[in-house]
Amino acid sequence: MSEYLLVEKPFLEQLESLGWTIINHGEKCIPQDPKVSLRDNFREIVIKKEFKKWVKKINKIDNGVEWLTDKQLDELYNMITKVKLPSLIETNKAITELLIETKPRVDKNEVTGQGNPAVKLIDFENPESNHFLAINQFRIDTVGAAKKFIIPDIVLFINGIPVVVIECKVPSSFASDAMEEGIRQLLRYQNRRLNTEGKREKEGEEALFYYNQFMISTYGDEARVGTISSNYEHYLEWKSIYPKRFENFDAPLGKVRSQEILIQGMLNKENLLKIIKHFTIFKPVSAKREIKIVCRYQQFRAVQKIIDKLLNGDNYLDRSGVIWHTQGSGKSLTMVFLVRQMRFMDKLKDYKIIMVNDRTDLEEQLGETAKLTGETVHYIERSNQLKPKLSGNSSDLTLVMMHKFGDKMKEKKLADNLIEAGIFEEDMLPEIEELGVINDSERIIILIDEAHRTQNNPFGLAGNLFKAFPNSTKIAFTGTPLITDRHKKKTVDIFGDYIDKYRAKDSVKDGATLQILYVGRKDKIKLVKEKEFEFEFSELFKDKSEKEIQEINKRYGTYKNFLESDDHIKTVSKDIVDHYVSEILIDGFKAQVVCVNKIATVKYKKFIDKAIEEKIIELENDYMRNDELIKKLKFLKTAIVISDETNDPADMVRLSKESKKLNAISNFKKEYNYEKPETGIGILIVCNRLLTGFDAPIEQVMYLDKIMKEHTLFQAITRVNRTYKNKYKGYIVDYIGISNQLKETLCIYSGDDENEDDGFRTIVDINTEKPILRDRYNRLINLFLNKGVEEIEDYVLYNIKDSIKQYEVLEKCIDVCENIQTRAQFEVYYKRYLSSLDILINLDIDKKYRFAMRSFGHIQARIRHRFKDDSVNLVGVGEKVKELINKHVESEGISNKVPPLELFDVDFKKNLDKHKNPKAKASEMEHAMRKEINLKRDTDPALYDSFLEKLKEILKRYSEDMEARFKAMEELYEEMKKGRKGMGSNNGLNPEKEAPFYDLLINTIFKDINIVDNEENLKSITCEIVRLISQEIKRTNFWGSPAEIEALKGHIGDILLFSNIEILENNEELIANEFVNLAKSRHDILVS
């Protein structure tokens, strides 16, 4: 089934059922008449007539009278279409602010006399007042780009403003990975796609995206959404429909796919306006760079559920509750989205909002995020500011640390008689000054971040918080609520029922966070001296009583001493460096080491630094010396991050100061950059800090040498699950032996089912990847076996020694993959195989898996070059494995790093001659010709259509005889290579300037009509029009002026109308459009 019938048409039909107006150009056409899409020309991006009509309608005074004049509407249109800042993100931000915040202004309301009134471009309060329009095959003529126009599959407009762009795909002969191809197309339209040199070229129309709020790539079964700053890995599915009333709908194809859920969840009028206004933000990621973020489905759903409780709860208890969203799911941003929506609602905008956090090192992080609400964020610096700043009724936003809610001890002055009696202040019962009530209003909402820690004690700080704001609504946000019987008070007992759940397994399934691999190393780093410790301990304290020894054990246990010992830390440090260098550093990621206490952090710093020095010497003496890896190791720095105390030893103080001077925490989050030495901070050594709330996506591994459990353990290990470019897994390397605690923790918090393994478990033992690798290997083998390639396993394992036999098996594999679905299956299966191999490549695995990696890589490269399929590649494969494959494949004369050779590349024929098999030669020639015709057709439609017909005739005539087929193709190849110059007379016309237009005219209008009587006249008319075009398009910036383009079409129309040939007169508009389009493609030839 075609892309149109399977994806595009169902998309439009579902939008129509949601109340959208649809303009359907049909299937994969090139629109010729801009009026069909309500425009005057194909350069018009904001639809002017729609804009003026609907902006006028939504701006009324109280009695319903529309007040904007036509002149003012023209000014508003110019205002929004003339915004152009240095970058796409800046322009998009400025226009988005015009749409939702600042609003443009005109000089005067002519009806009321009001001066400088603001104008709504979209009515966010009344969705039905706006006009929602979807247009498919939305053609936009480009200026100075590689192609003369782009045609996004669907563009969505609100009041004529294009807010969403959708690319629909199905697997094709040139792109078997439909999702990747769709996203690549969207990047191309924005001029963000990289060419083979890693540079960006103008090949789209950036202006379409000045107004864009988000984009969708879909092939039906999977639909993903991203923004103008998103790369492939940032496009994610929308997996829920809320409010629930939108769940009831008829799916156009009779089944609910990812596409249908996204449309129903995001693109109903109500939700779309909410998402644009409240759930789309610009977030700074550095001093000079911002990204655009659109909410994820669980964030939107959670906010709507909180809003429902606020509106419908009878009291503060009914309105309170818990948001259980896992680490890395964006809880802080969910708070931001909630505040933004509340401030827009008359019934909720007066709430005082208090954000509570309990970690000083996370206060700045939460504060920066809170600024995204657009409000001024107030801070409580000292406890004595609580009442002055929070007792009023102002609807402001305040950030406060939990420890500010502690009770204070009253100061005492001892009476003289007590002093004389030798009684000191510490001998007296302390008198507590309770915090008491600060504000008893019900119009307060407290948003509590990470509500599993100090906030859960009703008799401590949390109790004071509750007493201080007795009638407030309290929303607890946590990824690890206290829920086991061990906890006397569970999180829901304190804050109320769960409002929304989004657990770790959900996040892994969505691709929002990564699966974590568990590597148990306790067996490797054995406690060989444990018995010696026990003996020395008993000798040291042999004179103590049993009770005293129990107390000493309780306080100082030998195991803790062991974890601080030089021998243990030295051994573990060497193993850490070995693992980090072979598995993590090679991909450019960073690490945390978690040890038992501050003393151990200092020792780990010393021994890891020493192990790095030794590793450098080892690598420098290696006969397979890797200079790049050595350079990375020399660049690498380590740092400790601890909480300073007064009595810290001198070496600890020195290292802590050094860490702060290096700004270690901030620079740890940055990519390695040899030009910026501070980014060399690659290993942070901690004991208590940075284990919760710390967000560093570049961190891939955590080395654990400290016992933790339940929520503390889960919080710590999920530091490594954040997504990042080319990061496909996180790692936990366990030197302490916490596998049992880990199992218990996962049962509580992740959503993993012990009896279920669907490939999306939050954390898995690295050894469980071995049977997965075996299964994925077998799946690849069976794919070819089932297609009749019986020798496939012998081939991939290098058991076939005869070169001719090897070649025959390779050709069978390629032939099998000519089928698009089979090729797509192979691509998916192979990448999954490589993802498993990347994890296990340095472990003890059967050598056949390495052989298969190279063999299937060779098959993949050949398929890519045979079928000219750029979507067949190693995107998404780890660097360790990718480099091995590329080295092997390049040794065979093919590179996965560059695109396949095109038809007229210098080396194409030489490469083709390597094939001994006529069928292989014919197949590669066919696909190269098809791609060449597809790419060049716009430059000479008649010529390339004729080439395509000749190719089809060859394939039909020589269906069995491959040698004859290839010979005929060689002749066609030479004909195509010569192009117009090889066509002899070209009807007596200039082959490069006039003949393409004449043949286009004949093919478009006179294909089945005898032109003998009019042939010379038609030639003369064509030459006159070409002379006119050649003259007109020499004007400066001609193609950037819609008015001049339309004028040229008018002049061409005049020539045709005065031709006295009825069929030309009747088709003058069509011919003018076709000629102008062709002229744009041949501009350089025409003006030469």
N, C-alpha and C positions, 0 to 999 in steps of 0.2 A: 504494500500500500504506500502511496506517495506521502511525502512530508505534509503536503496540503491537507489530504484527507485524514491522516493519522494524528496530526498535531495542530496545524494552523486553523483549519476549519472548526474542529471541536473547541478550540480556544475561543474563537469568535462567537460561536453559538452559546457557550456558557456565559460569556460576558453579556450577550444579548439578554439572556435569562435573568441577569442581575440588573437590567435596566439601562445598559449601555446602548448608544446608537452605533451601528456598524456600517462602515463603508468597505465593501469587499470587492477588490479588483480581480478576484479569481486566483487561479493557480499559476504562480511563478511567471507572471507577465511583466513586461516592462511598460509601465504606464506612459501613455503618450499625451494625455489631456489632463493638465493640472486641475481643471475645473471639477473633475470627478472627485478629487480630494478637497474641494472647496477652496482652491487656491488660484492665484493669478499666474504663478510660474512655479517651477520646480526648485527655485532657490528659497522659496518662502517656507520657513520652518515653524514659526508661530503663525497659525492660521488667522489672518487678519480679520476676515469677515466674522468668524466665530468669536474671536477675542472681543471685537467691538460689540457684537450683539449681546453676548452673555455678561460681559463686565458691566454693560449698561443696565442689564436686567437685575443684577444682584446689588446694585447701588441705588437704594431708594430712600426717600425720607419717610417719616412715620406714617404718613397717609398713603404710602404705596406708590408715590410718584417717582419716576426715574428722573435723575437730575443731571447726569453727565451729558455734555454737548458732543457733537460729532468731532469738533476740533479738539476737545479735551481727550476724547478717545484715541484720536490719532497721536496726540502727544504721549499718552500712556503707552501706546503700542511702540512708538519710537524709543521711549524711555526703557522699556524692557528688552527691546531687540538691539539696542546700541551699547549695552553693557559689555565691555571687553577689557579684562584685566590680564596681567602677564601670563597667568596659567589657567588651565581649565578648572582646577579646584577653587581658585580664587573667584573666578567668574561665577561658577556654580553657587558658591557660598553667598555672593552678593545678591544674586537673583533669588535664591531660596529665602534670604532674609526679606527681600521685597515681597515675596509671596506670603510669608507667614508672620513677620514681625514688624518691620519698619513701615511697610506699606507706602506706596508712592502717593504723592500729593499733587493736586492741581491748584490753579490760582484762586478759584472761587466756585462756590455752589450757587449757580445762577438762579436757583429756585428760592433758596432761603437767605442768600446773601452772605453765608458763612465764608470767611476767608481761609485759604490754605487747607481745605479739608482733605483727610486721608481717604484713599480709595481701596476697596477690597478687590483683589484680582481673583480670589477664590473665596466663596462663602463657607467657612469651616463650620459655622454653627448650624447651617441648614443644608445638608448634603444635596437634597433634591432640588435646591435652587440653582445648582450648577449644571453644566452640560458635560456629560461623560461620553467621549467619542473614541472609537477604536477604528483605525484604518490599517488594512494590510497592504503589503507591497508599497510602502510609503517612499516614493522616489524623491531623492534630494540630489540635484546636480551639484557637483563639486568644482572647486577652483584650484588649479595647480596640483591636482592629485593624479596618482597613477591611473585611476579609472575616472571616467567622466561623470559617473553618478554612483550613489549607493542606494540600496533598496532594503532597508530593514524589514523583516517579515511583518511585524505588527508594531505600531506606535500608539500609545494611549494618551489622549488629550483631556485636560480639564479646562473648559472655557477657551479652547484653542491653543493651550499651552502644553507642549509635549513633556509629560512627566515620567513616562515609563517606556522603555524600548525592549522589545521581546524578539529573540532569535529562536526560530523553530528549526529543528534538524531531525533527520533520520540517518542511519548509516548509509554512506554513499560509496561509489567506486573510488573517490578521491579522499574519503575521510570515514574510516570505520568507527572512530571514537566520536560519537555524535555530540556528547556533552562538551568535550574539549574543543571540538570544532566550533560549536555555538559560542563559547566564551571567547575563543580566538577571534571570531568574527566581530563580536562586540568590542574587543580591544582594537581591532582594525578600524572600525567605524570611528573610534575616539582618537585615532592616530597614536595608540599606545602599544601596538604590537611591535616587537623587536624583529629586525631583519637578521640575516645570517651573520652580520657583523656586530650584532647586539645594539644596533642603533634604531631610532624611530624615524619613520618616513611619513610624509603626508599621503595617506591613502584612504582617508575617510572624510567626515565632516564634523569637526569638533563642535561646531555651533549647535548641533542637535542636542548635545549633552550639557549645554549651559543651563538648561532648565530641568535636567534629569534628576529624579529622586531615587530611582533604582532601576536595575536591569534584570531581565530574566532570560536564562538559557534553558530550553526544554526540548526533550524528545518524547514527551508524553509520560513514559514510565518513570522518568526522573526530571524534575524541574528545580532549578536552583536560582537563588537571587543574590545579587551583589550590587555594589555602587561604583561610581566613577573612579574610586581608588582601589577597587578590589582586583586582585589577581586570582588565578584559577583556584587556589586553595581557600580563598575567602568566600567563594560562592557556596551557599548552603541551602538545603531544602527547608521549606515551611511545612511543618508536619501536624498542625492542629487547626481546627476551625472553632473560633470563639467570637462572639457569643454563639451558643448552641443552636439558636434558631436558624443559623446559616447552614447547619449540618443537613437539613432536609432539601435535597435538590436532585434533579435527574441528570446523571452524567451523560454527556452527548453520545459516547460510544457504548454506553451500557455498563461501564465499569469505572470505579473510582481509582484513579492513578495519582501519582505525585502531582501532576499538572492540575488535576481537578481540585485537589486539596489546597494548593497554593492559590488558585483563582478564587476559590470560595472563602479562604481565610484572609487573603490580602487585598483582593480587588473588588470586594463589594464596596459600594460607595462610602458607607459609614467607616469601615476600617481603613480604607485607603486614605481618606482625609485625616484620620487620627494618626496614621503612620507618618504621613508627610509632615504634619504639624508638630507632633509630640515625640515621635519615635525615630527621628532622623537627625543626627547631630554631626558636627565637625569637631574632631578630637585632635589636639596637638600631639604629635609623637616625637617632636624635637623642636628646637628653637625656630627652625625654618620650614617645618613640614607639618601639614595637617592631613588627616584622612577623613573620609565621609563614612559614617556608620549608619546602617539601618538595623532596627531591632531584630532579634531572633524571636521565633514564635513563642517560646516559653516566657520571654520577657513581656511580650504583649499580653499574653494570656494571664500572667500573674497580676499585671497592673489592672486589667479589666476586672479581675476577681476582687482585688483590694477595693477598687472603686465601688463595685457592687455592695461590698460589706459596709463601706463608709456611708453609702446612700440609704441602705436598708436596715442597718443594725439599730436596734432600739436603745442600746446603751454601749458604753465603752467596751464591755466584755464581748458583746456580739460583734463589735467592729474590729477587734484585735485578732491576732493569729500568727501562724508561722509560714514563711516561705522557705521550703526545703529545696534549694537549688544547689547542685554540686559545685565543687571548686572549678573555676575556669568558665562558668556559665554566664558571668557578667552580672552578678548581684548588685554591685555598686551602680552600674548603668541602669538596672531595673529601678533602683531608687530614683535616679535622675529622671527617667521616663515617667515615673509616677508623679513626681513633683511638677513636671511640665504639663501633664494632663490636668492635674488638680487645679493648677493656677488658671486654667482656661474655663473651668466649670463654675458657674455662679454659686452653686450649692456647696462648693468645696474650696473655693479660692481664698477664703479668709482664714484657713487653718494656719496655725503656727506649726512649723515643721522643725523637729529636732533630730539630728542624726547623731547617734551615739556609737563610739568606737572605744576599744579598750587597750589599744597598743599605740604607744607614742610613735614607733617607727612606721605605722600605717596611717597616722593622722594626716600627714602631708598628701599621701596617695589618695585617700578618701576626699580630702579637701579639694584637690585638683579635679577629681571626677565631679564633685558637687558643683563646681563652677559651670559645668556643662548644662546645668538647669537654666542658665542665663540670669540667675539671681546673684546678689551680693551674699557671700557666705560669711556669716559672723562666727567668731571663735570665742570660746570661754577659756581665757588664759589661766585664771585662778579661781579657786572655789568661791571666793568672796564676790565674784562677778555673777554667780548663778542667779541670785534673786534680782539684782538690778537689771540684768539683761533678759531674763526669761519670765518675769512676773507680769509683764504687760500683755496686751491683747493684739499687738502688731502681728501681721501675717508674714513673718520673716523666716529665714532659713538659718539655723544655727548648728554648728558642729561642736560637740563637747566630748571630752574623754570621760570614761566611766569613773575613774578614780577621783574626779572632782566631786563626786557625790558622797564622799566619806564624812562621817561625823567628826566633829572637832572636840578636842579635850579642853575644858575650861582651865584657864590659868589660875593658879592659887597663890595666895600670899599667906604664909604661915604666921600665926599669932606669936608674939614674943614668948608667951609661956610654953608653947610647943617647941620653940627653938631651944629654950632653956632646958626643956626636958629631953633634949637630944633626938627629937622626932624630925625626920626629914620629909621633904615633899613626896618622894617616892614611897614613903611608908603610908601615905594617906590613900583612901579609896579614890579612884579617879572619878571626876565628874564630867559627864559627856554632854556636850551641847549638840542636840540633835538638829539635823538639817531642817526637818519639818516640811510643811507645805510651801511650795514656791508658787504654784499656779493651779487652781482647781477647775480651770475651764475645760469644757468638753471639746473645744475647738482646737485641740492640740493633737498632733500625731507624732509619735516617736518611732523612728526607723532605726532599729538596733542591728548593727553589723556584727557578723560572727557571733550569734547569740548562744553559743555553746560554752562560752568561757565564763568570765566573772559576772556576766549579766544573769546567770541562772540561779544565783543564791538569793532567796527571798529575805534572808536575815542580814545580808551584807550590803554591798554597794547597790545591787539590783533592788533590794528592798527599799533603800533610801530613794532610788529613782522612782519607784512606784508610789511611794508616799509623797514625794515632791510634786508629782503630777497625778493625783488620785483618779481623775476622770478622763485621762488622756487615752487615746487609742495607741496601742503598742503593736507594731509589726516587727517580728523577729526574722532576720534573714540569716540563714545558716546552711552550710553544706553538710554539717555533721551534728544534727540535733542530739541531745542526750535522750536515749530511748531505752537503754537496757535496765534490767532490774537492779543493777549495781548502783544506779543513780537514784537517790531518795526522791529527788524532784526532777521529773522529766521536763523537757523544753515545752511540750504542749500543756503540761500542768500549770505552767507559769504564764504562758502567753496566749493560750487558746489553741484551737484545732488547726491542722494544716490547711492553709488556703490554696497552695499549689505545690506540686512535687515535680522535680526534674532531677533525676538521679544520675549517678556517674555513668551507668550503662547507657542511658538515653543519650548522654553527651557524646560518648564514644561512637554510638550508632550514627549520630548526626554528623560526625566528623568535626564537631566543635572542639573536642579535646581528643587526645591520642590515647591509644591503649598503652599500658605500662607493662614492660617485661621485668619479671622478677628473676634475679640472678643470685642464687644462694652460694656464698663463698665460705661459710663457716667450716665446712668439711675441708676446704683447701687450706685455710689458715687455722690449723688445729691448735687447741690450747695445750701444747705439749708440756708446758711448765706448771699446769694447774696443780698437780700433786705436790710439786716442790713448794709452791706457794702455801698450800695447806700445811705442810710440814713445818716450814719456817714460821708460819703464823702461830702454830701450836707451841713451838719452842719459845718464841718471843714472849708469849703470855701464859707460860705454864704455871706461874705462881698465882694467877688470878683465879677467882672462884668461877664456877660454871655460870652463875648469874651475870658476873662482870664480863665474861667472855661473850655471852649472848648479846649484852648491850654493845660491846665493841663491834661484834659482827653486824649488829643492826645498824650501827652508825657508819662503819668504815668498810663493810664487807670486802673480802679479798677479791671478789670478782671485779669490783670497781677499781681496786688498786691495779688489778691485771690490765684493765682497759686503759689505765694511765701509764703502763710500763713501757719503757723504751723498746724492749724487744718486740712486744706486740705491735706497737705503732710503727716501728721501722719495717716490720714484715708486711703489714697491711699497706703502708705507704707505697712500697715497691709494687705491690699488686695493683693498687689504684692507678699508679702511673702507667703500668703495662696495659691495663684495660682502657684507660682514657686515651692513650696514644693510638691503640689499634682500632678502637671502636667508635670513639667520640670526636677526638680532635681532628681526625682526617676529614670529617664532615663540617668542621667549624663550629661545633657546639661547646657548651660550657658545663661546669659541674659544681655540686656542693658536696662537702664532706661534713657529716654530722657525727660529732663525737660526744663522749660522756660528760665532759665539763670543760671549764676554761683552761685548766692546766693542760688537758689533752689537745686543745686547739693549738697551743703554742708548740707542743711537740710535733703535732702533725705538720704544721707549717715548716718546721725545721727538716723533718725527714722526707716530706714530699719534695721540697726544694732540692734536697740532696739526690733523691731518686730521679728527678728530672735531669740533673747534671749528668748522672751516670747513664741515663737513657740516651742523652745526646752523644756521649762518647761511644756508646754501643752502636748507635746508628751511623756515626761517622766512620766506623771501622767495618760496617756491614758491606759485604761484596756487592749487594744490590742497593747501594746507597740511595736514599730518597732525600734529595736536597730540600724539596719543598716542606717535607715533614720536619726536617731538622730546623729549618727557618721558623716554622710555627712553634716548635718547642723552645727555641731561644727567645722567641717573642713572649712566651707564656709567663704570666705572673700569678702568684697566689697571695691571698690576704685572709686574715682572721676578722670575723665580725662578732664582737662580744659586747655585753653590757658592762661598762666600766664601774669599778668600785674603788673606794678609797685605799684599801689595803692590797690592791693588786701588785704582784711582783714587778720589778723594774722591766724585765724582758717582755712581760705581757703588756705593760703600759706602752712600751716602745712600739710594739707591733700593732697595737690598737691605734696609736697616733699615726703610724705609717699608713694604715688602712684608710683612715679618715682623710689624710693628706692626698692619697691617691683617688679619693672619692670612689672607693672600691665598689660600693653597692650600685651606684649609678652606672659606672663604666662596665661592670659585669653584664649589664643588660644590653650592651652594644656589641655589634659584630666586630670580630677581629679586623683591624685595619692597620697595616704596617706603617702607614703615614701618621697614625695617631697612637703613640706608645701607650697612652692610658687605657686603650681598649684591650691591652694584653691581659687584663685581669680576667683569668679564665677559670680559676678554682677558688671558691669561697669556703672557708673552714669555720664552722659554727657549732654551737652546742644547744642554745635555746632560741636565738634570734633567727628571723627569716624562715621559720618553719610553718608559719600560717600567714595567709594574706599576701605574701611576697609574690609578685608577678613578674617573672623574667622568662618570656617564651623561648629565649635562646638556651636556657638550661635544659639539658637532655638527660642528665644522669645525677642521681643522688647516691652517695656511698654512705651506708648506715653502719655506725659502730656505737649505737646507743639504743637501749631498750625503750620502746614506746608502745602504746596500745590505744585501741578504740579511736576516738575522735582526734586525739593528738597525732597518732600514727597516720590516719587517713589524710589529715590536713598536710602533714609533712610530705608524704609521698606524692601527693597531687601537685607539688611544685613542678614536676617534670612533664605534666600532661598537656601543657599549652601547645597550641599549633604554631608552627613557624615554617618559613619557606624551606623545602627539602627536608623537613623533619617528619618522620613517619611513625616513630615510637618514642616512648620515654623509657628510662631504665632505672631500676632500683637494685643496687648491688649490696647484698646483706652480709655483713661480717659478724653480726651479733647473734643471728639465729632467731628471727622473729616470724618465721613462716606460719606458725600456729596462730600467733596474734594477728597476723595479716589475714588469714582465713576468716577469723572471727570478725575482724573489722569490715571485710568486704561483705560478709553476710548482712551486716548491720546497715552499711551506708551505700553500697554501690548499686544495689538492685540486681546483682548477679545471682543466679539460681545454681546451686551446687549440681543439680541434675541436668542442667541445660547448658549446652555449648553451641551458640549460634555464631561464634566468631567475633562477638562484640563484648566479651567479658572485659571488665575494667583493668584488671591486672592478671597476667598469666605467667606461670613459671616458664623461663626461657626454654627448658627442656621439652615443654609441651609443643614447641614449634617443630620438633623433629618429625612426629607423625604427620603434622600439617604439611611439611616440606615433602614427605613421601607421597602424600595424597595428591599434592599439586603437581608433582613430577608425573605420577600415573595419569592424571587428568590430561596433561599435555600429550603424553604418549598415546593415550586412547583417542584423543581428538583426531590424530592422523591415522591410527590403526583403523578406526571406524570409517575412514574415508578411503580405505584401500591401500594405504602406505604401509605395507606389512614389514618392511625393513627398518622402520623408523627408530626403534630402540638400538639396533646395531649401529645405525648411522650416528645417533647422538652420543653413543658411548665409544665411538672411534673403533668399532670392531670391523668396519668395512675398510679394507686396506687398498682395494683397487680403486684408482682415481675415477675411472669411467663409471663404475658402479656407484661411487659416492655422488657423482654429478647427476646420475639418473634419479637417485633417491631425492636429492635436492629439488630437481625439476618437478617430481611428483608432489612434493610439499608445496611448492609455489603454485602449481596448477590447482591444488585443492583450495588454496587461499585466494584464488581469483573470485570465488564467491564471497560477497561482502560480509554475510553473516558469519561465515567460517573465519574470515580474517579478523573480524571483531572479537570472536571467541578466542582465537589464538592470542590476540593482543592482551586481552583481559587475563587469560590463564597464565601467560608468560610473566606479566608484571606481578601477579600474585606470587608466582613461584620465586621470582627474584626478591620480593619483599621478605619472604621466609629465608631465602639464602643469605640475604644481607645480614640478618640477625645471627645466623649460625656459621657464617663463612670462616670464622677464626676458631670454631670449636671442632671437636673430633667427629666429623661426619664422613659418610661414604664418599670416596672420590668421584663416584659416578655423577654426583650432583654438580660438581664443578665442570665435568665434561659436558653435561647437559646444558649448563649455563652458556658455555661458549657455542655449542652447536646450535641451540635454539636462537642464540643471538645472531649467528650467521644466517640462519633461515629468515629471521626478522628483517635483517638488513637487506637481504636479497628481495624479499617481498616488497619492502619499501621502495626500492629502486625499480623493480619491475612494474609496479602498479602506480608509481609516482604518488604514493599516499603519505603526505606529510604527518598525518595523525598517528602513523605507526612509528613510534619513537621510544626513547628511554626516559621520558618525562615521568617523574614519580618513582624513580629507582635510586636507591642509595648510592653515594659516591664510590664506596669501596667496590661494589659489584659493577657499577657502570663503567668504572675505569678499566676493570679487568676485561669486560666485554668489548669495549671500544679498542683496547690494545689488540685483542685477538682479531676482531673484525677488520680493523685497519690493516693488519698484516695480510689479510686476504684481498686488499685493494679496494675496500669499501669503507666509507666513514659514516657513522651514525650522527656525526656532529654537523654535517652539512646536508642541505636538501638534495634529493635525487637529481641526477643529470637530466636536463631538459632536452627536447628533440634536437635543437641546433647548437647545443653546447659543443665545444671543440672536441671533447673526448667521448661524445655519445657513441659515434660509430665504432671507435676503437674499443670502447667498453662492450658494445653489442657483439663485436667479433669474437669476444671471449666465449660466447655461447656456442657450443658444438651442436646443440639441438635446434633444428629449424623451428620447432614449435615454440621454444623459449625465445628465440629471436623475434618471431612473429608477434608473440604476446607482448614483449617489451616495446616493440615498435608500435603496436596498436595503441597501447596505453599512453605512450609518449605523444602520439599523434592526437589522440582524443584530448589530452590536456592542452596541447599547443592550440588546437582549434578552439577549445573552451576559453582559453586566455586571450586569444587574438581576435575573436569574432567581432568584437566591437569596432575594431579598426578597419574592417572590410567585410561586412556581413555577407554579401553575395559571394565573395571569393571563398571564404571559409565554410559557408554552407555547401558550396560545391565540393570542397575537399571532403567534408563529412559524408556527403552522398557517395563519393567515390570510395571512401573507406568502407562504408556499409556494403557497397556492391562487391568489393574484394572479399570481405568476410563471408558474404552469402555465396559467391561463386566458388571460392576455394575453401569450403568448409572441411574437407578431408585432406586435401593435398597441402601440407604445411610449407613445403619448399616453394611451390607455386605461389602460395599466399605471400610468403616473405619476399619473393622476387617482385611481385606486383606492388607490394608495399614499398620496396626500395625505389621503384619508379615513381610512386606517388610522393615519396620522401623528397626526391630530387625536384619534382614539380613544386612541392610546397616550399622548398628551400629557395627556388627562384622567384616564387610569388608572382606578382603582376608582370614582372619583367620577362617571365618565361612564357607568357600567353600570346606571343606573336603580335598581331595587329592591335589588339584591344579595341576593336571596332573603330580604329583610326583615331582613338582618343589618347590623351596623355595618360600613361598607365598608372602613374602615382597620384595625379590630381583629379582627372576627369572620369576615368574609367570606373573607379569604385562607386561614384555617385550615379553614373548611368546604369550600371548593373543593379545597384540598389533600387533604382526607380523601376527597372524592368521586373525585378523579383517581387517588389511590393505591390505594383499596380497591374503589370501586364504579363504576369506569369503564364496565364492560360489564354492570352489574347494575341492575335496576329498583329504585329506592328509594322509589317512590310511597308504599308502606305505612309506611315508616320515616322519611320526610323530616322531619317535625316533631320526631321523637325525636332524629334525628341533629343537627338544629339546636340542640336543647336541650343535648345532650351537648357539642357544640362550644362553646357559650357558657359552660357550666360549666367546661370545661377552660381556656378563655381567661381567665376570671375568676381561676382558680387561678394560672395562669402569671403574670398581671399583678401579682398580689399577691406571689408568691414572688420574682420577679426584682427587686423593689425593695430586697431585702436588700443591704447594703453588700458590694461585691466578690463578688456572687453568681457571676458567670461565671468568677471566679478560684478557685472552690471546687468541685472535682470531686465531693465528697461531697454538697453541696447540689444539684448538677445531677442526680446519680443519684437523690437523694431525690425530686426533682420528677418525674422519669420514673416513679418508683414510684407516686406519687400519681395521675399520669395513667393509669397502668396499672390502678390500682384502680377508677377511674371507668369505664374501658372493660370491665373484668371484671364489673362489676355492672350493665352496660347491658342484659343479657338479649338482646343481639344477637350471635349466634354468630360472625359474621365479624369483629366487633370484638374479641371475646374471643380469637380465634385469631391476630389480628395486633396485639395490644396493644403488644408491644415495638417493632415497626416504626413504628406510629403515634406512640408516645411519642417515639421518636428524631426522627422527621420534624417533629413539633410543636415540640420543644425547639430543633431547628436553625432552624426558621422564627422562633421567638420571639427567638432571639439576633439574627437579622438585623433584626427589627422592634422591638428593645428600646425605643428612644426613643418610638415610637408607643404601645406597650403601657403604658408607665409614665406617659404624659402624662395 
